[in-house]
Amino acid sequence: MNIVQVEYLHWAPLFWLGIFFGLVVVLIIIGKLFFTNDYNTVGQQSLPFYSGTSNSLLQLITASSLYWGFKHTLDAYFLIIKRLFISDVEDFIQWFIIIVAGMLLILTGVLL
Amino acid sequence: MIKHVPIVLVAIPLLAAFMIPMIGMINRTARTVIGAIALVIILAASYYIAGDVLNHGRIFYYMVGSSNPEIVTEHGLTFPIRIGLKIDSFSLFFIIMTTTLVFIFYLFSIQYIEENERKNYFTVLFISMVAGMMGLLVANDLFTFFVFLEILSISSAALVAFRTERKHPPYAGYKYMFISAVATSFFLLGIAFLYAQYGSFNIDYLKEAVRGTLLDKIAIVLLIIPLAMKSGVVPMHMWIPDTYSEAPAPISAMVKLGSLICLYGLFRISFSFGLSHAHVSYPLGVLFIVFGILSMFIGVTQALVQKDVKRLMAFHAVSQVGYMLLGMGVGLTVVRAGDASFALFGKVAMIGGLLHVVNNALYKGLLFLTSGVLVRHFKTRNLDAMHGLAHYDVFTTVVFMIAALAISGIPPFNGFVSKIIIYESVFQYNPVLTLIAIFVSILTLASFMKVFYSAFLGMPSNKRPMEQPVLIKCSMIVLAFFIVVIGIYPHGILKALIEPAVNALVNF
C-alpha cells in the first residue's frame, strides 16, 4: 500500500485511511436507517442533563478540576518536583553545576 | 555561485538585520518586505543545494577570509584562524527545517505583532535570531559556533522580554539571558581547553586530534552540558516554561526552534567526540537515554497539572525533547558498541529521533501559534477562564486538533510516525523504555484533551468572535498541511532527508 517502501516503518496510512472512511460511511448509513431527529428542538429535550445542580455556570468543570484524582494520588510526587524545581535563577545554576559535576565524574571514569 | 551558499545563509539575514532599522524609519511596509525577502533568499538557497548534498553526498566547505574559499584543511596541518563553514546532509536537514519554519513564523508575526508594539525592534531581533540559527548550523569551528550561539541567545532574550510594559516578560528575558550567559561561559571554557592543547577550533580537525586526555574529557562535558541546557533537558529545563509562556506566540515558536538547533549542536558534538572509549569513559548514549526518560516523564507530568495554556505547552516541549534524546541515545550507544545492533535497530532509532525533531518543530510551532490566538481572544492564559471557542472559530479549532493529535502520537498525523519508529526500535534495545514512552504519550493526549475541553468546548463566551487575519491563517494552514502530509506520506522525508542526515552524522 505504501508508495515507497521503507523497511523499518510498518505503517500503511492509505490503507488505514481507507478503513476509517469506510467505517464513517457505514456509520452514516446506520444513522440514516435507524436514528431519527424528530425530537422537539426548542424545548428542554435538546439540553444536556446535569444532575445535582440547576445553575448552568456550575455545570462547567474548569481545567484545574480535571484529573483531580490523578493529581491527588500523585501529591507526594508533585511536592518533590515543586521542591526540586523552584524556578529561581539560583536554583537553575545549582542544577547546572550539579549536572556538570556529575557528568565530569561519570565521563572521566572517576565514578564508574 | 553554488559554492557561496554557506556564507549566503549567514550573511543575508545579518545584512537584513542591519538594514531594517534604517528602512523601518522611512517605510514600514518596505521594512517588513525586506525581512521577508531575506528569509525567502535563505529558503531558496537551502533548497538550491539540497540536490547536491542529499543525492550526491557533496559536502560544502567554506573558509571566510581565505583567498580560495574552498580550501579544505588537511588533518595535522597548522592553519590560520578563520571562520570555517560546512554543510553536510545532517546540517542541511536542520537548515531546510529552519529556513522553512522561520519563514512561516515570520508570516504569522507580520499580522500578530501590532505596528504600535515597536515592530522595528521586533523585526530586527527576529532576523538576528535567524542569523544566529543559520550561523550555528553552518559553523564548522567551535568559536564561530559560540559566537552565533551568543547572537541567538541575545536576540532570543530580547524578544522574550519584548513586551516590556508588562510585569513578567522582562524578568523572563533577564532570566533567559542570565542562564544563557552562564551556559555559554562554560561552553567557551570547553573550547579553550581544546584550543590550548591542539591549537585549533576546527571541528573536523579536533575530531581526529583529540587524544582522550583528562582535559579533553572535561572539555567534552563543558561543551555538551550547556547545549543540553539550551535544549531544555531535565533537570535544567525550568527556564523553558518561564520563557515560552511570557514571549509573544511566534517568538515562543522561534525559541523552541532555537532549542532544537542547540540539540543539533549537542548531537554533532556528541557524535564527533563521544563515540570512542578513549574520549569518554562511559557511553554518552546511556546518559542521553536517562536524560531523555527524565525529560519525557517530568515534562509531561508537570504539563498535566498546569492551568496556564502556554506553560502547559512549554512543559510538553520539554517532554518531547525526551523522545529525541531517547532515539538518538539508543543510536549513540550502539554505534559506540560497534556490533550488529546498529544495523538492526540503532540506525532506525536515530531515524525516529531525527524525524521527531522535524515533527516536533511543526506541531509545537502550530500549538504555540494557536495558543497565541487563544490568548489574544480570551485576554488570559488561564484555561479556567476559557471556554467555547469552537462555537465561532472553527478554523482555530481544527488546526489545534490536528496539532494536538499529532503531538499525542495519534495516526494519521506526523507524531505517530516518528513515535512508532522510536517505539519499535527502542523496544529491541530495552522494552521498558518503550513502555515509558507510550505511557508519556497517553499523558500527553490527556493533557491536550484538557486544553481542548477547556478552551474550545463548553458554553460560548460573551466575547465578540474575531476573524483571524489572512497571514495568520495561511501560516497555520501550511504547518497543519505539513503535519498531515508527513503523517500520510512519511516515506518521502525519510528517504530524502532523514536517512542521509543519519548517515552523515554517523560517518562524520
Contacts between the chains, C-beta under 8 A, distances in Angstrom:
chain1	res1	chain2	res2	distance
A	2	B	491	6.1
A	3	B	489	6.7
A	3	B	491	6.5
A	4	B	491	3.9
A	4	B	492	7.0
A	4	B	495	6.2
A	5	B	491	7.5
A	6	B	490	7.6
A	6	B	491	5.1
A	6	B	494	5.4
A	6	B	495	7.0
A	8	B	348	4.4
A	8	B	351	7.1
A	8	B	421	6.6
A	8	B	424	7.4
A	8	B	425	7.2
A	9	B	417	7.0
A	9	B	420	7.5
A	9	B	421	6.1
A	9	B	490	6.6
A	9	B	491	7.2
A	9	B	494	6.9
A	10	B	420	7.5
A	10	B	424	7.3
A	11	B	411	7.6
A	11	B	416	7.7
A	11	B	417	6.1
A	11	B	420	6.1
A	11	B	490	7.2
A	13	B	411	7.0
A	13	B	412	4.7
A	13	B	487	6.7
A	13	B	488	4.6
A	13	B	489	7.3
A	14	B	488	7.2
A	16	B	411	6.4
A	16	B	412	6.5
A	17	B	412	6.1
A	17	B	488	7.1
A	56	B	459	7.2
A	60	B	387	6.1
A	60	B	458	5.2
A	60	B	459	6.5
A	62	B	307	7.8
A	62	B	383	7.5
A	62	B	384	4.2
A	62	B	454	7.1
A	63	B	307	5.0
A	63	B	383	3.5
A	63	B	384	5.3
A	63	B	386	7.9
A	63	B	450	5.7
A	63	B	451	7.5
A	63	B	453	7.6
A	63	B	454	3.9
A	64	B	307	4.6
A	64	B	383	7.5
A	64	B	384	5.6
A	66	B	450	5.0
A	66	B	453	7.0
A	66	B	454	7.6
A	67	B	304	6.4
A	67	B	305	7.8
A	67	B	446	6.8
A	67	B	450	7.0
A	70	B	304	7.2
A	71	B	304	7.8
A	71	B	305	5.6
A	74	B	301	7.2
A	77	B	301	7.2
A	78	B	301	7.7
A	78	B	305	6.6
A	81	B	298	6.7
A	81	B	301	7.4
A	81	B	302	6.5
A	84	B	235	7.1
A	85	B	235	7.0
A	85	B	237	7.8
A	85	B	238	4.9
A	87	B	238	4.6
A	87	B	241	7.6
A	87	B	242	6.1
A	89	B	175	5.8
A	89	B	178	5.7
A	89	B	179	6.9
A	91	B	238	7.0
A	92	B	175	7.8
A	92	B	179	5.4
A	92	B	236	7.0
A	92	B	238	5.8
A	92	B	239	6.3
A	93	B	179	7.5
A	93	B	182	6.2
A	95	B	235	4.9
A	95	B	236	5.4
A	95	B	238	7.8
A	96	B	179	7.5
A	96	B	182	6.5
A	96	B	183	7.2
A	96	B	186	8.0
A	96	B	225	7.2
A	96	B	229	6.2
A	96	B	236	5.8
A	98	B	235	7.8
A	99	B	225	5.8
A	99	B	228	7.7
A	99	B	235	6.9
A	99	B	236	6.2
A	100	B	186	6.8
A	100	B	221	6.4
A	100	B	222	7.2
A	100	B	225	5.1
A	103	B	221	4.7
A	103	B	224	7.2
A	103	B	225	6.0
A	103	B	287	7.2
A	104	B	217	7.7
A	104	B	218	6.3
A	104	B	221	5.2
A	106	B	281	7.7
A	106	B	282	5.0
A	106	B	287	7.0
A	107	B	217	5.6
A	107	B	220	6.7
A	107	B	221	5.6
A	107	B	280	4.5
A	107	B	281	6.0
A	107	B	282	5.7
A	107	B	284	7.2
A	107	B	287	8.0
A	108	B	214	6.2
A	108	B	217	4.5
A	108	B	218	7.0
A	108	B	221	7.9
A	108	B	281	6.1
A	109	B	217	7.9
A	109	B	281	3.1
A	109	B	282	6.9
A	112	B	281	7.0
A	112	B	282	5.2
